[in-house]
Amino acid sequence: MARLSYSTTEERLRKEFETFGKIDIVRVVKNLEGKSKGYAFITFRHEKDAAYARDKADGRRVDNHRILVDRELGRTKKSWLPRRLGGGKGGETRQGSADYLVDEVRREIRREQQEAEEKKDRKRREEEAENKPVVFTELFKQKSSTMDVDEREPGEL
């Protein structure tokens, strides 16, 4: 849950969420100085209790703050994207659907990979060109043909 008051304690959250089911862990995330960062994690014993709490407690006021309750998916679901990239809570964006932003992010990643591969190929070709042996036969042929002209007697064609 997020958007918590910085003064909200673990005991207060436990008391508020016990109505939804049995709780295993309540943890308010704090900085190095011990001050709350404004979000917390609650682990319920049963998944159905967690789903019920997520549905009913989202938007509830706790310590004069309207809180956001959502399921933690960053470590549990492979296809999860953060909210800033079109994933997270809500399911749909203003452009139409969440798939729009997901596809856009995937296209951008693919484009970056292609650019990196092209850069490697260019670098490899440049290195090959630098290491390529110089062929003097063409230069020799050009010089020998001009020498033939210079070696002729005056008046000869």
C-alpha positions in Angstrom: 0.0 0.0 0.0 1.1 3.5 -0.7 0.3 7.1 0.0 0.4 6.5 3.7 0.9 9.3 6.3 4.5 9.4 7.5 3.1 9.0 11.0 1.2 5.7 10.3 2.6 2.8 12.3 2.6 -0.9 11.7 0.2 -1.4 14.7 -2.2 1.1 13.2 -2.1 -0.8 9.8 -2.5 -4.1 11.5 -5.6 -2.9 13.4 -7.1 -1.4 10.2 -6.6 -4.5 8.0 -7.3 -7.3 10.5 -11.0 -6.9 9.6 -10.2 -8.4 6.1 -8.5 -11.6 7.4 -5.6 -13.0 9.3 -2.3 -11.1 8.8 1.2 -12.6 8.9 3.4 -9.6 8.4 3.0 -5.8 8.5 6.0 -3.8 7.4 6.2 -0.1 7.0 9.2 0.8 4.8 11.6 3.3 6.5 14.7 5.2 5.5 18.1 4.9 7.2 17.0 7.4 9.8 14.0 5.3 10.7 11.4 7.6 9.2 8.5 6.2 7.1 8.8 6.5 3.3 5.0 6.5 3.0 4.4 2.9 1.9 4.0 -0.5 3.5 3.6 -4.2 2.8 1.0 -6.4 4.4 1.1 -10.2 4.0 -2.2 -12.1 4.6 -2.3 -15.8 5.5 -4.9 -16.5 2.7 -4.9 -15.1 -0.8 -8.6 -14.6 -0.8 -8.3 -12.3 2.2 -5.6 -10.3 0.4 -7.8 -9.9 -2.7 -10.7 -8.9 -0.5 -8.6 -6.2 1.3 -7.3 -5.0 -2.1 -10.8 -4.5 -3.4 -12.4 -3.0 -0.3 -9.5 -1.0 1.3 -8.3 0.9 -1.8 -9.1 4.5 -1.4 -9.9 4.2 2.4 -8.7 6.9 4.7 -6.0 6.0 7.2 -4.6 8.8 9.4 -6.3 11.4 7.1 -4.6 10.1 4.0 -6.5 8.3 1.2 -4.3 5.2 0.7 -3.6 3.1 -2.4 -3.9 -0.6 -2.0 -2.5 -2.9 -4.7 -0.9 -6.3 -5.1 2.9 -6.5 -5.3 3.7 -7.9 -8.7 7.3 -6.9 -9.3 8.8 -10.1 -8.0 5.9 -12.5 -8.6 4.7 -11.9 -12.2 7.1 -12.1 -15.2 5.1 -9.9 -17.5 4.7 -7.1 -14.9 5.6 -3.6 -15.9 5.8 -0.6 -13.6 3.1 1.9 -13.6 5.2 4.6 -15.3 5.6 2.2 -18.3 1.9 1.4 -18.6 1.6 -1.4 -16.2 0.5 -1.5 -12.6 -2.9 -0.6 -11.4 -5.8 0.3 -13.6 -5.3 -2.0 -16.7 -6.1 0.7 -19.3 -4.5 3.9 -20.4 -5.9 7.0 -22.0 -4.7 5.7 -25.4 -7.0 2.7 -25.2 -5.5 -0.3 -23.5 -2.4 -1.2 -21.4 -1.2 -3.3 -24.3 -0.5 -0.1 -26.2 2.2 1.1 -23.8 3.6 -2.4 -23.3 3.9 -2.8 -27.1 5.6 0.7 -27.3 8.1 -0.3 -24.6 8.9 -3.5 -26.4 9.3 -1.7 -29.7 11.7 0.8 -28.1 13.7 -2.0 -26.5 13.9 -3.9 -29.9 15.0 -0.6 -31.6 17.7 -0.1 -29.1 19.0 -3.6 -29.5 19.0 -3.2 -33.3 20.9 0.0 -33.1 23.5 -1.6 -30.8 23.9 -4.5 -33.2 24.3 -2.1 -36.1 26.9 -0.2 -34.2 28.9 -3.4 -33.5 28.7 -4.4 -37.2 30.0 -0.9 -38.2 32.8 -1.1 -35.7 33.7 -4.6 -36.9 33.8 -3.5 -40.6 36.0 -0.5 -39.7 38.4 -2.7 -37.8 38.5 -5.1 -40.8 39.2 -2.3 -43.2 42.0 -1.0 -41.0 43.6 -4.5 -40.8 43.1 -5.2 -44.5 46.5 -5.6 -46.4 47.2 -2.9 -48.9 47.3 -4.2 -52.5 50.2 -2.5 -54.4 49.6 -4.3 -57.7 47.1 -1.7 -59.0 49.6 1.1 -58.1 52.4 -0.8 -59.8 50.3 -1.2 -63.0 49.5 2.5 -63.1 53.1 3.5 -62.6 54.4 1.0 -65.2 52.0 2.3 -67.9 53.1 5.8 -67.3 56.7 4.7 -67.4 56.2 3.2 -70.8 55.0 6.5 -72.1 58.0 8.3 -70.5 60.5 5.8 -71.9 59.5 6.4 -75.5 61.6 8.3 -77.9 60.5 11.8 -78.8 58.2 11.6 -81.8 57.0 8.1 -81.2 53.4 7.5 -80.4 
